Amino acid sequence: MKLNLGIDGGGTKTEAVLLDAGGRELSRITGGSTNPHAVGFDTAIAELRAILDRSLSLTTESHSPPSFSICLGMAGVSTDEERRLITGAVSAYLSEKRIDGEAFVTNDAEIALTATLGREHGVLVIAGTGSIVFGCTPEGERYRAGGWGHLLGDEGSGYRIGLDTLQAVMRSYDGVYPPTAMTRLITDALGYHTITELKGYIYQPGIKKQDIANFARFAIEASASGDEVACQVVERNALELAGHAITLINKHVWFHRADVVLSGSIFKHSALFNDSFRQQVTAAFPLLRMHDALHTPAYGAALLAARRTP
């Protein structure tokens, strides 16, 4: 019997979902980042191997171990060479462990669409640590907008909201912006006496993209209470991401009536962000059908793995 493993490899964390042949979930494993551009290829592969160990170990102990179909939806893996490297690493792992299986790599957008719509065509908007807008027609034509990483883009992402939050509290301290509740939220969380202590933390050599993205939660919390500066931060990012979505939808007439899946922690945790985005995009394309993500992308990857099973 073949089992189907779906892996969603992100810049912040990686999730693996294992399904049996009947679609029943057998396990769900979470690990660290496997985005090679975020942590480096060697670290990404080491973490991926650890996740495979945890996902497959219990199922390979019987006298007649199953074989596996493995679908990996990897953030940051977009070129043919990158896909070959990841596939080769997983194939080498299976060979080393004497596990019968095959692996293939797709992108994180396709697995997220499949998780909610049960198919790979539609429009996907991801607002997590990073952001991207992806669209695929029923004929397989693929389009994207954004997804260029935190230095070149990531509008509407946790990273961008976190960075805007940090800059906003400093501008508030200087008197450029009015007082904001985000200042107290940050100083209380970090145990600071004054927000100026933030400078010493932010400019540490070890600060990473996710450390900046973590500050988005303060804008989300303050905006939910109506804080003016926080609302501006959240709404501005929602509208910037909406602009990317509108641009992508304009690239093909099929998208004008498509299903649009909203995925990622920012959509999930910020009603203001979610509502602002929806209003802007549906004002331009009123026939769109908007969906909040129903399942995690790793579940969608497992469904795609099942479809590749002979």
C-alpha positions in Angstrom: 0.0 0.0 0.0 1.2 3.5 -0.8 0.9 6.4 1.6 0.9 10.0 0.6 3.1 12.6 2.2 2.6 16.3 1.6 5.2 18.8 2.8 4.8 22.6 2.9 8.2 24.1 3.3 8.1 27.7 4.3 10.4 30.5 5.4 9.2 30.2 9.0 8.2 26.6 9.5 7.6 23.4 7.6 4.5 21.2 8.0 4.2 17.6 6.8 0.8 15.7 6.5 0.7 12.0 5.9 -2.5 10.4 4.4 -3.3 6.8 3.8 -4.7 5.6 0.5 -8.2 6.4 1.6 -7.4 10.0 2.5 -7.3 9.5 6.3 -4.8 11.7 8.1 -2.2 9.6 9.9 0.2 12.2 11.1 0.9 15.9 11.1 4.5 17.1 11.8 5.8 20.6 12.2 9.5 21.6 11.9 11.7 24.6 11.2 12.2 26.5 7.9 13.2 24.5 4.8 13.4 27.6 2.5 16.9 27.4 1.1 17.0 31.2 0.5 16.1 31.8 4.2 18.4 29.3 5.9 20.8 28.0 3.3 20.6 24.8 1.2 22.5 22.6 3.7 20.3 23.7 6.7 17.1 23.3 4.6 18.0 19.7 3.6 19.0 18.8 7.2 15.7 20.1 8.5 13.8 18.3 5.7 15.5 15.0 6.5 14.6 15.4 10.2 10.9 16.0 9.2 11.0 12.9 6.9 12.5 10.9 9.8 9.6 11.9 12.1 6.9 11.4 9.4 8.0 8.1 8.0 9.6 6.3 11.0 6.5 4.8 12.5 5.1 3.6 9.2 8.3 1.7 8.1 8.6 -0.5 11.2 6.3 -3.2 10.0 7.5 -6.4 8.1 5.8 -5.1 5.0 6.5 -1.4 5.0 4.5 0.8 2.6 5.9 2.9 -0.2 5.4 6.6 -0.4 4.4 9.3 -2.8 5.9 12.6 -1.6 4.9 16.0 -2.8 6.9 19.0 -1.6 5.6 22.5 -2.0 8.6 24.6 -1.2 8.7 28.4 -0.7 11.7 29.9 -2.4 12.2 26.9 -4.8 11.3 28.2 -8.2 13.9 27.2 -10.8 14.4 23.8 -12.4 17.8 23.5 -10.8 16.4 24.2 -7.3 13.7 21.6 -7.8 16.3 19.1 -9.0 18.4 19.7 -5.9 15.5 19.2 -3.5 14.1 16.1 -5.4 17.6 14.7 -5.5 18.1 15.2 -1.8 14.8 13.5 -0.9 15.5 10.6 -3.4 18.9 10.1 -1.7 17.3 10.0 1.7 14.8 7.4 0.6 17.6 5.3 -1.0 19.7 5.6 2.1 16.8 4.5 4.4 15.8 1.8 1.9 12.3 3.2 1.6 10.3 2.7 -1.6 9.0 6.0 -2.8 9.0 8.8 -5.3 9.2 12.5 -4.7 8.3 15.6 -6.7 8.5 19.3 -6.1 5.8 21.9 -6.9 5.4 25.4 -5.6 3.7 26.5 -2.3 0.9 28.2 -4.3 -0.4 25.1 -6.0 -0.6 23.1 -2.8 -2.5 25.9 -1.1 -5.0 26.1 -3.9 -5.5 22.3 -3.9 -6.0 22.3 -0.1 -9.1 24.6 -0.3 -10.4 24.1 -3.9 -9.4 20.5 -4.5 -7.8 21.6 -7.7 -4.8 23.5 -8.9 -6.5 26.3 -10.9 -7.7 29.5 -9.4 -6.1 32.5 -7.8 -4.2 32.3 -4.5 -3.1 35.1 -2.4 -0.6 34.3 0.4 0.0 36.8 3.2 2.2 35.0 5.7 5.8 35.8 6.6 6.1 36.6 2.9 3.5 37.3 0.3 2.7 36.3 -3.3 -0.3 36.3 -5.7 -0.5 33.2 -8.0 -3.0 32.3 -10.6 -3.4 29.2 -12.8 -6.1 28.7 -15.5 -7.8 25.4 -16.2 -5.5 25.1 -19.2 -2.5 25.3 -17.0 -1.3 28.8 -17.8 0.5 30.2 -14.7 0.9 33.8 -13.6 2.3 35.5 -10.6 2.7 38.9 -9.0 5.0 39.6 -6.1 6.8 36.9 -4.2 10.2 38.5 -4.7 11.3 38.2 -1.1 11.5 40.7 1.8 14.1 43.0 0.1 12.4 43.2 -3.3 8.8 42.9 -2.4 6.6 41.0 0.1 3.9 43.7 0.2 1.2 42.8 2.7 3.4 40.2 4.4 4.1 39.7 8.0 7.6 40.9 7.4 6.5 44.1 5.7 3.8 44.8 8.4 6.4 44.1 11.1 8.9 46.5 9.5 6.3 49.1 9.1 5.3 48.6 12.8 8.9 49.2 13.9 9.3 52.3 11.9 5.9 53.6 13.0 6.7 53.4 16.7 10.0 55.2 16.2 8.2 57.9 14.2 5.7 58.2 16.9 8.5 58.6 19.5 9.9 61.4 17.3 6.5 63.1 17.1 6.1 62.5 13.4 3.2 60.2 14.0 0.7 60.5 16.9 1.0 58.3 20.0 0.2 54.7 19.3 -0.7 51.7 21.4 1.9 49.7 19.5 4.6 51.4 21.6 3.4 50.1 24.9 2.6 46.6 23.5 6.2 46.3 22.3 7.9 47.7 25.4 5.8 45.5 27.6 6.5 42.4 25.5 10.3 43.0 25.4 10.6 44.3 29.0 11.9 47.7 27.9 11.6 51.0 29.8 11.5 53.0 26.6 11.0 52.3 23.0 14.5 53.6 22.2 15.9 50.4 23.5 14.5 48.8 20.4 17.4 50.0 18.4 19.9 47.7 20.2 17.7 44.7 19.6 16.9 45.3 15.9 20.5 46.0 14.8 21.9 42.8 16.3 23.8 40.8 13.7 21.6 37.7 14.2 18.3 39.4 13.5 16.4 37.5 10.7 13.4 38.0 8.5 11.1 36.1 10.9 12.3 38.3 13.9 11.0 41.3 12.0 7.8 39.6 10.9 7.0 38.8 14.6 6.3 42.5 15.2 3.3 42.3 12.9 1.3 41.0 15.8 1.5 44.3 17.6 0.0 46.2 14.6 -2.7 43.5 14.3 -3.6 43.7 18.0 -3.6 47.5 18.2 -5.6 47.9 15.0 -8.3 45.6 16.4 -8.7 48.2 19.1 -8.9 51.0 16.6 -5.5 52.5 17.1 -5.0 55.1 14.3 -1.4 54.4 13.4 -1.8 50.6 13.6 -4.9 50.7 11.4 -2.9 52.7 8.8 -0.1 50.2 8.8 -2.5 47.2 8.4 -4.7 48.9 5.8 -1.8 50.2 3.7 -0.4 46.7 3.4 -3.7 45.2 2.6 -4.2 47.7 -0.2 -0.7 47.1 -1.6 -1.3 43.4 -1.7 -4.8 44.0 -3.3 -3.1 46.0 -6.0 -0.9 43.0 -6.8 -4.0 40.7 -6.9 -5.8 43.1 -9.2 -2.8 43.2 -11.5 -2.6 39.4 -11.7 -6.4 39.1 -12.3 -6.1 41.5 -15.2 -3.6 39.2 -16.9 -6.2 36.7 -18.0 -9.9 37.1 -18.6 -10.6 33.7 -16.9 -9.5 35.1 -13.6 -12.2 37.7 -13.7 -14.7 35.1 -12.4 -12.3 32.8 -10.6 -12.2 31.4 -7.1 -9.7 33.3 -5.0 -8.2 31.6 -1.9 -6.8 33.8 0.9 -4.1 32.0 2.7 -1.6 32.8 5.4 -1.4 34.1 9.0 -2.1 37.7 8.2 -5.5 36.9 6.6 -6.3 34.6 9.4 -5.4 36.9 12.4 -6.4 40.3 11.1 -10.0 41.0 10.3 -9.1 44.5 9.2 -6.5 43.2 6.7 -8.9 40.6 5.4 -11.8 43.0 5.0 -9.7 45.8 3.4 -8.2 43.4 0.9 -11.6 41.9 0.0 -13.3 45.2 -0.5 -10.5 46.6 -2.7 -10.4 43.5 -5.0 -14.1 42.8 -5.3 -14.7 46.5 -6.1 -12.6 45.9 -9.2 -13.9 42.4 -10.0 -17.3 41.9 -8.4 -17.8 38.4 -9.8 -14.9 36.8 -7.9 -15.6 34.2 -5.3 -13.4 34.7 -2.2 -12.5 31.8 0.1 -10.6 31.8 3.3 -8.2 28.8 3.3 -10.0 25.6 4.6 -7.0 23.4 5.1 -3.3 23.9 5.5 -1.1 23.8 2.3 0.6 20.6 3.5 -2.8 18.8 3.3 -3.1 20.0 -0.3 0.4 18.7 -1.0 -0.7 15.3 0.3 -3.7 15.3 -2.1 -1.4 16.1 -5.0 0.9 13.3 -3.9 -2.1 10.9 -3.9 -2.9 11.9 -7.5 0.6 10.9 -8.6 0.2 7.5 -7.0 0.0 4.7 -9.7 
